[in-house]
Every structure is written in structure tokens, then in C-alpha cells.
Amino acid sequence: MTVTAFDTSERRAWAAQADACAGSFGTLCAYPVPRLLAVATRNAATADVRPTVLPEPPSPTTRATR
């Protein structure tokens, strides 16, 4: 991978933010991990490999009806 001047400046800028990110988003993202791992472990043990199907988001041209 070639490291560009942009990569270097981004790494420098984000390096100062690592502690703040770990204290906020890190905690937020870590919260669901045990449950996700439990589901993954259960699915692996039962060979349940069905994908989770999420509903399609509404079209931006469709108006919400009340």
C-alpha cells in the first residue's frame, strides 16, 4: 500500500482523537458484541446459515402517509 500525504495527515489528525473515540464510540460499539457473538456461536453450532433479511428502506420519492 502506498502511503500518500493525505494518509499521513489523516493519521496525524486522528491520532490525537483515539482516546476520545475509545471513550465514546468504543463503548457504544462494544455494548452489542457479547450478544452478537452469542448469536454467531449458536448459529455456527446449529449450522443455521440463513441470512438476516432487512426490509428495504423507503424510497426518497415516497411520501409518508398518516
Secondary structure, 3 states (H helix, E strand, C coil): CCCCHHHHHHHHHHHCCHHHHHHHHHHHHHCCHHHHHHHHHHHHHHCCCCCCCCCCCCCCCCCCCC
